[in-house]
Amino acid sequence: MSSDGDFTIAAYNNGTYAGLMEWNADPVGNTPGDAFRVLDRLSDGWGMEAHMTSPVTGRTATTRGHTAVYYSPYGTGNLTEGTTVYIQLCAIKGTTERCSIAYSGHA
């Protein structure tokens, strides 16, 4: 995690970079703050989906229904500055999910 709270979770499929989740704590240019999105890089039938597990906001970013290479829209919403966030990245295929642990940063 960087000092400003930003962090990234990378996903690999058999050693090949498959995608990521990126959390942006503060706005920069056209990138919103308190926001995350996912990237699916492989045309392997799997997508990427991320869930904010804490605080419980219901925020999700997903590539479901899109072909690779695809960035999801940002999941956004204001959080109190300094709030610790936990986000989990999952590889998804139909009803199957393969998820990381939840990683943390802050707003």
N, C-alpha and C positions, 0 to 999 in steps of 0.2 A: 504494500500500500504506500502511495506517495503521501507526503506531508499534508497535501490538500484534501486527502480522503479518497482520491481516485484509485481504482484498482481494476484489474482485468483477470478473467479466468480463461485459460486456453484449454481446448479439447483436442485430443488426438485419437485417431482410429488406426490401430496397428502401426504406430509411429509416424503417421502422416497427419499434418496439421489439418484439423477438420473444421474448427470454428472457434468462437469466443463469445464472452460476455464482457462488455465494458461499462463501468460505472463512472459517471461524471458528477462529482460533488458540486462543482460551481460552473456557471455558464461561461463559455468561451466562444466568441463569435456567434455562429449559428447553432452551436451545440448547447442544448439546455442543461441546467444544473438539476441536481436531485433526480437524475435520469439514468436509465440503462437500456441497452439494446443488445441484440445477439447477431452473430454472423454465421452463416452456413457456407462453407467453402467447398465441400465435396458433393459431387453428384452420385451419392452412394445409397440413396433411399432414406437416409436418416436426416432429420432436421435438428435444429437447436432451439431450446426453450429455457428461459431463466425465470425464476420466481424469487421475489423478495420475501424471505421467511420472517424477518423481523426488521423494523416494526411491521406488524400485520396490516398490510394495505391492500392486498389482493392484486398488486402489480405483477404483471407478467409481460415478457417480450418473447415473441415466437416467430419462427420461420415456417410454421405449418402452412401448407398449401402453396408454397413457393419453391421454385427450382433454384439450385445453387448456381452461381454465387449470389447471395442475397443478404442484405442487412435489414433487420426488422425496424419498424418505427420505434422511437424511444417510448418507454414506459416512464411517465413523469408525474410529478405532484410535489408540492412544497413540503419540506420537512424542516423542523427546527434545526438551526445551525449547530453542528457538533453531534447530532443524533447518530449513534452507531447503527449501521445497516448490515444485514446479512443477506446474501444472495447466493442461490444455488443454480448451477448450470446443468442442464440435462440434454443428452442426445435422445431424440424421440423418433419413433417409427410406429405409426398406428397407435395402439394402446400401450406399447412397450416404452419404458423410460430407463435410461442408464444415467444416474445423477451423481454429481460431485457432492462433497460435503459443502456446507454453506460457508462462504468466505466473507470477511468483513472489511468495511471501510467506514467512512462517516460522511454526513451531509455537510 
